[in-house]
C-alpha cells in the first residue's frame, strides 16, 4: 500500500512537471515542481494510509472484543 502511494506521488509529480514545461516554465523550475508536488502527495498519502490502517486496526480489535 505504501509503495502504491509513493508511485502515486511520483506520477502526480511527473504530470505537474510536464504541465509546467507545457506552460513555458524552465526545465529546472519544472523539475522543482515535480519534486515538490510528488513528495508532498507521497508524504500526505503515506500519513493518510497509516491513519486509516491504525483506525481500522483499533476498530477491528474493539469489534472482536465485544461480540454481539
CORTA-V445650 format. One record per run of one state. SS is the DSSP state (2 for helix, 1 for strand, 0 for the rest). FROM is the first residue (numbers start at 1). LEN is the number of residues. If there is no record, write none. Layout:
ss=SS from=FROM len=LEN
ss=SS from=FROM len=LEN
//
This chain:
ss=0 from=1 len=1
ss=2 from=2 len=21
ss=0 from=23 len=4
ss=2 from=27 len=39
ss=0 from=66 len=3
//
